[in-house]
Amino acid sequence: MPVTPGASLSPHVTMTETEHGTVLLDERTGRYWALNATGTTVIRLLLDGGTVDDAVRELRERHPDAAERVTADVGAFVRSLRDAEVMAP
């Protein structure tokens, strides 16, 4: 799933980092997403100009025992953010 460098959150979404991860709030609907450390790593990499492949590579290095699942999990996570219009296309 390609994400072009320079990905961004949708204008109606705010991001707040917490001691346990990150919270994304859709200010239009009031819906929020609580991200754990792994989700925070992915979204930070994307917002800092990285790609989905960069996020997959980083997580495979951090969690080699889960390397087989990482690609599918990251792809599903990014798709869910796009489908919910949290990330700008």
N, CA, C and O atoms as a MOPAC input file, in Angstrom:
PM7 MOZYME 1SCF
protein

 N      0.85100 1    -1.17800 1     0.00000 1
 C      0.00000 1     0.00000 1     0.00000 1
 C      0.89100 1     1.23300 1     0.00000 1
 O      1.53200 1     1.52700 1     1.00900 1
 N      0.94400 1     1.94900 1    -1.09500 1
 C      1.82400 1     3.11200 1    -1.13300 1
 C      1.25000 1     4.28500 1    -0.34900 1
 O      0.06500 1     4.60300 1    -0.43900 1
 N      2.10600 1     4.89900 1     0.40200 1
 C      1.80800 1     6.18900 1     1.02600 1
 C      2.93100 1     7.08500 1     0.57100 1
 O      4.10400 1     6.80700 1     0.82400 1
 N      2.57500 1     8.15300 1    -0.09500 1
 C      3.60300 1     9.03700 1    -0.61100 1
 C      4.30200 1     9.74900 1     0.53100 1
 O      3.68200 1    10.06900 1     1.54500 1
 N      5.59500 1     9.99700 1     0.36600 1
 C      6.28900 1    10.76500 1     1.39600 1
 C      5.56700 1    12.09000 1     1.62700 1
 O      5.06400 1    12.71400 1     0.69200 1
 N      5.52900 1    12.49700 1     2.87500 1
 C      4.82100 1    13.72400 1     3.21300 1
 C      3.35700 1    13.48000 1     3.51100 1
 O      2.54600 1    14.40100 1     3.41700 1
 N      3.00100 1    12.24000 1     3.87400 1
 C      1.62300 1    11.93400 1     4.25500 1
 C      1.21600 1    12.84700 1     5.40400 1
 O      2.05900 1    13.29900 1     6.17800 1
 N     -0.07100 1    13.11200 1     5.50700 1
 C     -0.53200 1    14.00900 1     6.56700 1
 C     -1.85900 1    13.52700 1     7.13300 1
 O     -2.58300 1    12.74800 1     6.51400 1
 N     -2.14700 1    14.01500 1     8.32000 1
 C     -3.46100 1    13.77400 1     8.89800 1
 C     -4.46300 1    14.66400 1     8.18700 1
 O     -4.10500 1    15.72700 1     7.68100 1
 N     -5.69000 1    14.24300 1     8.14800 1
 C     -6.74700 1    15.08600 1     7.60300 1
 C     -6.85500 1    16.33800 1     8.46100 1
 O     -6.55300 1    16.29100 1     9.65300 1
 N     -7.27900 1    17.45600 1     7.88300 1
 C     -7.33100 1    18.72000 1     8.62400 1
 C     -8.21200 1    18.68400 1     9.87500 1
 O     -7.99400 1    19.45900 1    10.80700 1
 N     -9.19900 1    17.79500 1     9.90200 1
 C    -10.11900 1    17.72800 1    11.03700 1
 C     -9.66400 1    16.75600 1    12.12600 1
 O    -10.40900 1    16.47300 1    13.06400 1
 N     -8.43500 1    16.24500 1    11.99700 1
 C     -7.91200 1    15.27800 1    12.96200 1
 C     -6.75000 1    15.89600 1    13.73800 1
 O     -5.83200 1    16.47500 1    13.15800 1
 N     -6.81300 1    15.75900 1    15.05600 1
 C     -5.71400 1    16.21400 1    15.90400 1
 C     -5.01900 1    15.00000 1    16.50300 1
 O     -5.62200 1    13.94000 1    16.67300 1
 N     -3.75500 1    15.17200 1    16.81500 1
 C     -2.94200 1    14.08400 1    17.35600 1
 C     -2.30900 1    14.54500 1    18.65600 1
 O     -1.72200 1    15.62400 1    18.72500 1
 N     -2.43300 1    13.71700 1    19.68500 1
 C     -1.84200 1    14.00800 1    20.98100 1
 C     -1.07700 1    12.77500 1    21.44700 1
 O     -1.63600 1    11.68100 1    21.52300 1
 N      0.19700 1    12.95800 1    21.75700 1
 C      0.97700 1    11.84300 1    22.28400 1
 C      0.76500 1    11.75900 1    23.78300 1
 O      0.69400 1    12.77600 1    24.47100 1
 N      0.66500 1    10.53600 1    24.28000 1
 C      0.45000 1    10.27300 1    25.70000 1
 C      1.57300 1     9.37900 1    26.20700 1
 O      2.44400 1     8.97700 1    25.43600 1
 N      1.55900 1     9.07000 1    27.47800 1
 C      2.58900 1     8.18600 1    28.02500 1
 C      2.45100 1     6.75300 1    27.50600 1
 O      3.39200 1     5.96700 1    27.61400 1
 N      1.29900 1     6.40800 1    26.94700 1
 C      1.06000 1     5.04300 1    26.47300 1
 C      1.01000 1     4.93400 1    24.94800 1
 O      0.84300 1     3.83100 1    24.42600 1
 N      1.14800 1     6.02300 1    24.23200 1
 C      1.06100 1     5.98700 1    22.77800 1
 C      0.57100 1     7.31500 1    22.24100 1
 O      1.10400 1     8.37200 1    22.58200 1
 N     -0.44100 1     7.25500 1    21.40500 1
 C     -0.96400 1     8.45300 1    20.75500 1
 C     -2.47500 1     8.35300 1    20.64400 1
 O     -3.02700 1     7.26500 1    20.48100 1
 N     -3.13800 1     9.49900 1    20.73600 1
 C     -4.58100 1     9.55900 1    20.52300 1
 C     -4.83000 1    10.45000 1    19.30900 1
 O     -4.30800 1    11.56200 1    19.22100 1
 N     -5.63200 1     9.94600 1    18.38100 1
 C     -6.07500 1    10.71200 1    17.22100 1
 C     -7.54800 1    11.02300 1    17.42100 1
 O     -8.33400 1    10.12300 1    17.72000 1
 N     -7.93500 1    12.28300 1    17.26000 1
 C     -9.32500 1    12.69700 1    17.44300 1
 C     -9.86300 1    13.30600 1    16.16500 1
 O     -9.29400 1    14.25700 1    15.62700 1
 N    -10.96400 1    12.75100 1    15.68300 1
 C    -11.68000 1    13.32200 1    14.54700 1
 C    -12.63500 1    14.35900 1    15.12800 1
 O    -13.65100 1    14.01100 1    15.73000 1
 N    -12.30500 1    15.62400 1    14.94600 1
 C    -13.08800 1    16.69300 1    15.55700 1
 C    -14.47200 1    16.85700 1    14.92600 1
 O    -15.34300 1    17.49300 1    15.51900 1
 N    -14.68700 1    16.30000 1    13.74600 1
 C    -16.01700 1    16.36800 1    13.12600 1
 C    -16.99400 1    15.42900 1    13.81300 1
 O    -18.15400 1    15.77300 1    14.03800 1
 N    -16.50400 1    14.22700 1    14.14600 1
 C    -17.40700 1    13.19700 1    14.65100 1
 C    -17.24300 1    12.92100 1    16.13900 1
 O    -18.13300 1    12.34000 1    16.76100 1
 N    -16.12200 1    13.32800 1    16.71300 1
 C    -15.83100 1    13.00500 1    18.10300 1
 C    -15.22700 1    11.62000 1    18.27600 1
 O    -14.92000 1    11.21200 1    19.39600 1
 N    -15.05300 1    10.89800 1    17.18100 1
 C    -14.46200 1     9.56000 1    17.24700 1
 C    -12.96600 1     9.69800 1    17.49600 1
 O    -12.32100 1    10.60900 1    16.97900 1
 N    -12.42100 1     8.78200 1    18.29600 1
 C    -10.98600 1     8.82700 1    18.53900 1
 C    -10.37300 1     7.44300 1    18.43100 1
 O    -11.05600 1     6.42700 1    18.55900 1
 N     -9.08200 1     7.43000 1    18.19600 1
 C     -8.30400 1     6.20900 1    18.07900 1
 C     -7.16600 1     6.30000 1    19.07800 1
 O     -6.40300 1     7.26600 1    19.06200 1
 N     -7.04300 1     5.31600 1    19.93700 1
 C     -5.93000 1     5.23500 1    20.87800 1
 C     -4.90500 1     4.27200 1    20.27700 1
 O     -5.17000 1     3.07800 1    20.14000 1
 N     -3.75500 1     4.79400 1    19.92800 1
 C     -2.71400 1     3.98900 1    19.30000 1
 C     -1.69300 1     3.55000 1    20.33700 1
 O     -1.28000 1     4.33300 1    21.19300 1
 N     -1.29400 1     2.29700 1    20.24900 1
 C     -0.22600 1     1.81600 1    21.12600 1
 C      1.12000 1     2.26100 1    20.55200 1
 O      1.16300 1     3.01000 1    19.57600 1
 N      2.20100 1     1.80700 1    21.14700 1
 C      3.53400 1     2.22300 1    20.70900 1
 C      3.80300 1     1.83400 1    19.25600 1
 O      4.46300 1     2.57900 1    18.53200 1
 N      3.30400 1     0.68700 1    18.82500 1
 C      3.51700 1     0.24900 1    17.45000 1
 C      2.77200 1     1.14300 1    16.47000 1
 O      3.34100 1     1.56300 1    15.46200 1
 N      1.51500 1     1.43700 1    16.75000 1
 C      0.74300 1     2.33500 1    15.89400 1
 C      1.35900 1     3.72200 1    15.84900 1
 O      1.36600 1     4.37700 1    14.80700 1
 N      1.88000 1     4.16600 1    16.99600 1
 C      2.53900 1     5.46500 1    17.05200 1
 C      3.78900 1     5.47300 1    16.18000 1
 O      4.06200 1     6.45800 1    15.49400 1
 N      4.54600 1     4.38600 1    16.20200 1
 C      5.73700 1     4.28700 1    15.34800 1
 C      5.35300 1     4.42200 1    13.88800 1
 O      5.99100 1     5.16700 1    13.14400 1
 N      4.31800 1     3.71000 1    13.47100 1
 C      3.89400 1     3.74800 1    12.06500 1
 C      3.45800 1     5.15300 1    11.67500 1
 O      3.92300 1     5.68700 1    10.66800 1
 N      2.58300 1     5.74700 1    12.44700 1
 C      2.05800 1     7.05900 1    12.05400 1
 C      3.14800 1     8.12500 1    12.09800 1
 O      3.16900 1     9.01400 1    11.24800 1
 N      4.04900 1     8.05300 1    13.06700 1
 C      5.16100 1     9.01100 1    13.13600 1
 C      6.05000 1     8.89300 1    11.89900 1
 O      6.41800 1     9.90100 1    11.29500 1
 N      6.39200 1     7.65900 1    11.52600 1
 C      7.22400 1     7.46300 1    10.33500 1
 C      6.55300 1     8.03800 1     9.09400 1
 O      7.20600 1     8.69100 1     8.28000 1
 N      5.25600 1     7.79800 1     8.94700 1
 C      4.53800 1     8.30100 1     7.77500 1
 C      4.47600 1     9.82500 1     7.77500 1
 O      4.69600 1    10.45900 1     6.74300 1
 N      4.17900 1    10.40500 1     8.92300 1
 C      4.07300 1    11.85900 1     9.00500 1
 C      5.43000 1    12.54700 1     8.85500 1
 O      5.50400 1    13.70900 1     8.45500 1
 N      6.49800 1    11.82400 1     9.17700 1
 C      7.84500 1    12.37100 1     9.04400 1
 C      8.43400 1    12.13900 1     7.65900 1
 O      9.62600 1    12.36200 1     7.44400 1
 N      7.60400 1    11.69300 1     6.71700 1
 C      8.06600 1    11.54600 1     5.34200 1
 C      8.40400 1    10.13500 1     4.92200 1
 O      8.81900 1     9.91500 1     3.78400 1
 N      8.23600 1     9.16800 1     5.81800 1
 C      8.51700 1     7.78300 1     5.47000 1
 C      7.36700 1     7.15300 1     4.70000 1
 O      6.30900 1     7.75600 1     4.52000 1
 N      7.59500 1     5.94100 1     4.25700 1
 C      6.59300 1     5.18700 1     3.50600 1
 C      6.12900 1     3.98200 1     4.33200 1
 O      6.68500 1     3.68900 1     5.39000 1
 N      5.12100 1     3.30700 1     3.83900 1
 C      4.66200 1     2.08100 1     4.48700 1
 C      5.81200 1     1.07800 1     4.52900 1
 O      5.99700 1     0.38800 1     5.53100 1
 N      6.58200 1     0.99600 1     3.44800 1
 C      7.72600 1     0.07700 1     3.43200 1
 C      8.73200 1     0.42900 1     4.52300 1
 O      9.31100 1    -0.46300 1     5.14300 1
 N      8.94200 1     1.71500 1     4.76000 1
 C      9.84200 1     2.13200 1     5.84200 1
 C      9.30100 1     1.66700 1     7.19800 1
 O     10.05900 1     1.18700 1     8.04100 1
 N      8.00700 1     1.81000 1     7.40100 1
 C      7.38700 1     1.39100 1     8.65900 1
 C      7.50100 1    -0.12400 1     8.83600 1
 O      7.80400 1    -0.60800 1     9.92600 1
 N      7.25500 1    -0.86200 1     7.75800 1
 C      7.36800 1    -2.32300 1     7.81500 1
 C      8.80400 1    -2.71900 1     8.16900 1
 O      9.01900 1    -3.56600 1     9.03700 1
 N      9.76000 1    -2.12400 1     7.51700 1
 C     11.17300 1    -2.42400 1     7.77800 1
 C     11.53600 1    -2.13900 1     9.24600 1
 O     12.18800 1    -2.95200 1     9.90000 1
 N     11.10800 1    -0.98400 1     9.74600 1
 C     11.39000 1    -0.61200 1    11.14000 1
 C     10.78500 1    -1.62100 1    12.11500 1
 O     11.45000 1    -2.05700 1    13.05400 1
 N      9.53500 1    -1.98700 1    11.89300 1
 C      8.87300 1    -2.91500 1    12.81500 1
 C      9.44100 1    -4.32600 1    12.71800 1
 O      9.50300 1    -5.03700 1    13.72100 1
 N      9.85500 1    -4.73900 1    11.52400 1
 C     10.49900 1    -6.05900 1    11.40100 1
 C     11.80900 1    -6.09700 1    12.17400 1
 O     12.15400 1    -7.11900 1    12.76700 1
 N     12.53900 1    -4.98600 1    12.16800 1
 C     13.78500 1    -4.93300 1    12.93000 1
 C     13.50100 1    -4.97700 1    14.42800 1
 O     14.22600 1    -5.63200 1    15.17700 1
 N     12.46200 1    -4.28900 1    14.86400 1
 C     12.12100 1    -4.25600 1    16.29400 1
 C     11.50200 1    -5.55100 1    16.78800 1
 O     11.68700 1    -5.94400 1    17.93900 1
 N     10.75700 1    -6.21600 1    15.89400 1
 C     10.00600 1    -7.42100 1    16.28300 1
 C     10.24200 1    -8.54400 1    15.27500 1
 O      9.32900 1    -8.90300 1    14.53100 1
 N     11.44100 1    -9.09700 1    15.23900 1
 C     11.73600 1   -10.12500 1    14.23800 1
 C     10.85200 1   -11.36600 1    14.35100 1
 O     10.61400 1   -12.04400 1    13.35200 1
 N     10.37000 1   -11.66900 1    15.54000 1
 C      9.49500 1   -12.82600 1    15.72400 1
 C      8.13100 1   -12.63200 1    15.06200 1
 O      7.41200 1   -13.60500 1    14.83800 1
 N      7.77100 1   -11.39700 1    14.75000 1
 C      6.47600 1   -11.11100 1    14.11600 1
 C      6.63700 1   -10.65300 1    12.67200 1
 O      5.69400 1   -10.12700 1    12.08100 1
 N      7.81100 1   -10.84600 1    12.10500 1
 C      8.11800 1   -10.31600 1    10.76800 1
 C      7.11700 1   -10.75200 1     9.70700 1
 O      6.80500 1    -9.97500 1     8.80400 1
 N      6.61200 1   -11.96700 1     9.79300 1
 C      5.67500 1   -12.45700 1     8.77700 1
 C      4.34400 1   -11.71300 1     8.80400 1
 O      3.68800 1   -11.59100 1     7.76900 1
 N      3.94000 1   -11.22200 1     9.95200 1
 C      2.65200 1   -10.53000 1    10.08900 1
 C      2.74200 1    -9.03700 1     9.83400 1
 O      1.73500 1    -8.39500 1     9.53500 1
 N      3.93000 1    -8.48200 1     9.94700 1
 C      4.08900 1    -7.02900 1     9.94600 1
 C      3.52800 1    -6.37500 1     8.68600 1
 O      2.79800 1    -5.38900 1     8.78700 1
 N      3.84400 1    -6.88900 1     7.52200 1
 C      3.39700 1    -6.25800 1     6.27600 1
 C      1.88000 1    -6.15900 1     6.22600 1
 O      1.33400 1    -5.09400 1     5.93900 1
 N      1.19900 1    -7.26600 1     6.50600 1
 C     -0.26400 1    -7.27300 1     6.46500 1
 C     -0.84800 1    -6.37000 1     7.53900 1
 O     -1.81100 1    -5.64700 1     7.28500 1
 N     -0.27100 1    -6.40300 1     8.74600 1
 C     -0.80200 1    -5.59700 1     9.84800 1
 C     -0.64500 1    -4.10100 1     9.58500 1
 O     -1.56900 1    -3.32400 1     9.82800 1
 N      0.52100 1    -3.70100 1     9.09100 1
 C      0.73600 1    -2.27600 1     8.79800 1
 C     -0.18600 1    -1.83300 1     7.67000 1
 O     -0.77700 1    -0.75600 1     7.74200 1
 N     -0.31400 1    -2.65000 1     6.63200 1
 C     -1.21400 1    -2.31800 1     5.52600 1
 C     -2.64600 1    -2.15500 1     5.99300 1
 O     -3.32900 1    -1.21700 1     5.58200 1
 N     -3.11100 1    -3.05900 1     6.85100 1
 C     -4.48100 1    -2.98400 1     7.36500 1
 C     -4.66400 1    -1.74300 1     8.23400 1
 O     -5.70700 1    -1.09100 1     8.17600 1
 N     -3.65900 1    -1.41500 1     9.03600 1
 C     -3.72200 1    -0.23800 1     9.89900 1
 C     -3.83000 1     1.04000 1     9.06700 1
 O     -4.68000 1     1.88900 1     9.33800 1
 N     -2.97600 1     1.17500 1     8.06400 1
 C     -2.99400 1     2.37300 1     7.22000 1
 C     -4.29800 1     2.45100 1     6.42700 1
 O     -4.85700 1     3.53700 1     6.27400 1
 N     -4.78600 1     1.33100 1     5.92600 1
 C     -6.08000 1     1.31400 1     5.21400 1
 C     -7.20000 1     1.77900 1     6.13000 1
 O     -8.07300 1     2.53900 1     5.71000 1
 N     -7.18000 1     1.32600 1     7.38200 1
 C     -8.25400 1     1.72500 1     8.30000 1
 C     -8.20600 1     3.22900 1     8.57800 1
 O     -9.25300 1     3.86500 1     8.70300 1
 N     -7.01700 1     3.79800 1     8.67600 1
 C     -6.89900 1     5.25000 1     8.87800 1
 C     -7.39000 1     6.01300 1     7.64600 1
 O     -8.04800 1     7.04700 1     7.76500 1
 N     -7.06800 1     5.50000 1     6.48300 1
 C     -7.53500 1     6.15200 1     5.24800 1
 C     -9.05000 1     6.00500 1     5.10000 1
 O     -9.73900 1     6.97300 1     4.77900 1
 N     -9.56600 1     4.80100 1     5.33200 1
 C    -11.01200 1     4.57400 1     5.20800 1
 C    -11.80600 1     5.46200 1     6.15900 1
 O    -12.90400 1     5.90800 1     5.82900 1
 N    -11.25200 1     5.71400 1     7.33100 1
 C    -11.92400 1     6.57300 1     8.32300 1
 C    -11.63700 1     8.05100 1     8.07100 1
 O    -12.09600 1     8.90900 1     8.82500 1
 N    -10.88900 1     8.34800 1     7.02700 1
 C    -10.50000 1     9.71500 1     6.65100 1
 C     -9.68400 1    10.40600 1     7.74600 1
 O     -9.75900 1    11.62100 1     7.92900 1
 N     -8.91200 1     9.60400 1     8.46100 1
 C     -8.00100 1    10.15100 1     9.46900 1
 C     -6.75200 1    10.67000 1     8.77200 1
 O     -6.24400 1    11.74100 1     9.10300 1
 N     -6.26400 1     9.90300 1     7.80500 1
 C     -5.11300 1    10.33200 1     7.01000 1
 C     -5.61300 1    10.87800 1     5.68500 1
 O     -6.52600 1    10.32800 1     5.07000 1
 N     -4.99900 1    11.96900 1     5.26200 1
 C     -5.34100 1    12.53300 1     3.96300 1
 C     -4.86300 1    11.57900 1     2.87200 1
 O     -3.82400 1    10.93400 1     3.01200 1
 N     -5.62300 1    11.49400 1     1.79100 1
 C     -5.22300 1    10.57300 1     0.71500 1
 C     -3.92500 1    10.97400 1     0.04600 1
 O     -3.46900 1    10.29300 1    -0.87300 1

